[in-house]
Amino acid sequence: MQEKATHDMREIIWVPERRGYVSEVRSLLAGGGYHLTEVPTAVDGLRLLDERRKKGEGVTCLLTGIDLPDIPGTRMLEVVKSRFPRLPVVLLTDAGTPVFPGDRATRLADGFFKWPCPVRDVTTHLHRIPAVDPFQVERHSGRRRKRPHRAWGLIQLAEEVDAEAVFHALRNHPLVTTCEAVQGEYDLAVALASGVAQKIGQAWQELGRWPDIGRADLLPVVEPPLDEAVQEFLAAFRRHQTDQIRRGQQARPSVLVEEILLVEIDAAACDRVFPRLACAEGVVACEAVRGPWQAVVQVRAPGREAIQRLIGEGLRPLEGVLRLRDLKVVRLSEN
């Protein structure tokens, strides 16, 4: 009888901020007819949502905090809504001061509660959520089944060379998709892509023999330490961000400053650190690589101060990040 009663209850997937009030919230919501399925991290929540979608099992809503152990709760909200816009997401937090109600991420929420609060307020709000198929509308990421092989190349130029000539020669190379002048340990950063991985290695060996290039380091892009379900959520989020800017639904800053970050991550912490890097504020791309660095992260912000704040306060202090080398993207004339 107990199994049947639980089965008949409406399921809520919950990513709590801490375990201290889990049992209290679970028992109170059970009285309102809800079965709480707790997951320890946001990434686990994304996996479970994908599992429910595949099995065709309905979910009443996602209940999440803000100060989560891996992905910030407000970014978790954006990531979920980017793929499943009809899935209700309710914020329940006891992490200090609540997010400003006008925050863009918070406006996406289907409810916001600061714990402790009257549980009747929460259950009354949940009862008002329409009983719809949360997975009926899905925004697909557009990820191709067969993706090209990719790599990042980092170049130090030799002394007294025509940097502009090297820059344009690299931009015109058939395998180079991006070429940026940077300040830092290197002078140029290039992204390469090919349907055949061996061609990238061969091309890089040839480029390394150019007399104008003093040092050339190659970082092959590898599969990130995330399963397919989580990658699909993150890809849908990136595509939704791009679509919003294109349609004018999200403001595009008049001036954008960009930096490329080389990140060394503790091997034991990669699966925990990588999703936090990928979902951090200001990050527009995060790729896992093989070599002395484990990730190449592209960060954009409206100004230099803003980008330094994002790096200094949001990325560099992450537990598990051993080293972070920033390369400031500049106009060639500045380098």
C-alpha positions, 0 to 999 in steps of 0.5 A, a space after each residue: 500500500 505504501 508503494 502505491 501511495 508514493 506512486 500516486 503522489 506528484 513527483 518534485 525533483 529537488 536540488 537542496 542547498 543543504 541537508 539540514 532541512 530536507 526531512 522537514 520539507 519532505 514531510 511537509 510537502 508529502 502532506 500536500 500530496 507531493 513525493 520529493 526526489 532529492 538529488 545532491 547536485 544540479 548535474 544530478 538533477 539534469 541527468 534525472 530530468 533527462 531520464 524522466 523525459 526518456 521514460 515519458 514520466 511526468 514531473 510536477 516541477 523542479 525545486 532548486 536552491 541558489 547556493 548549490 555545490 556545482 552550478 549556481 541555482 539561478 544558472 540551473 534555472 536558465 539551463 533547464 528553461 532553455 531546454 524545457 520551457 514548460 517545466 515549472 521551476 521553483 526556487 526555495 532558498 535559505 542562503 542568506 539574502 534572496 536574489 533580487 526579484 528583478 533579476 533576469 534569471 529569477 523572472 524565469 522562475 515559477 515561484 520564489 520562496 525564502 526558507 523558513 516560510 509557511 509550507 502552506 504557501 508553498 503547497 498552495 502555489 504548487 497546486 496552482 501549477 497547471 498539470 501539463 506535460 513538462 517535456 512536451 516542448 523541447 528546444 533542441 540544441 542543434 548538436 550534430 551526432 558527428 562533430 568535427 575534431 577540434 584543437 586549440 593552438 597557442 603561438 609565441 612569435 619569434 623576435 622581429 617578425 611581421 606579426 600581421 602577416 603571420 596573423 593573416 596567413 593563419 586566418 586563411 589556413 583551411 583548418 583554422 576557424 578562429 585566430 585571435 591576437 592575445 596578450 600574455 604568455 602567447 601572442 596568438 590563439 587559434 582554433 582548428 577543426 577537421 573531420 580527420 584528427 590526424 590532419 590537425 596534428 599534421 597541419 600543426 607540425 607544418 605550422 610549427 616549422 614556420 620561421 616566424 613562429 618561435 613556439 607552438 603548443 597544441 591542445 586537442 579538444 576532448 570529450 568533457 567529463 560530462 555525460 551526454 544528457 548534461 552536454 545536451 542541456 548546456 548546448 541548448 542553453 548556449 544556443 538559446 542565449 545566442 537566439 535571444 541576442 539575435 532576436 533582441 530579447 537579450 541586450 547585446 553590450 555595445 562593447 565586449 571584452 574577451 579573454 581566453 583562459 587556460 585552466 589546470 584542474 585537479 584530476 580528482 575534481 574534473 567532473 565537479 569543476 567542469 560544469 561550474 566553469 561551463 555555467 559560470 557568469 560571462 562564460 560563452 564557451 568551455 572546452 575540455 582539452 588534453 595537455 598541461 591544461 584541462 580546459 580552454 574557457 572563453 569569457 566575455 563582459 562589457 568592460 575590462 573591470 567586469 571581466 576581471 571581477 568574473 575571473 577573480 571572484 567567480 572562476 579563480 577561487 573555484 575549489 579544484 582549479 589549480 592554475 588559471 592563465 588568462 590571455 587578453 584578446 586584443 586588436 593586433 595593433 595592441 599586441 
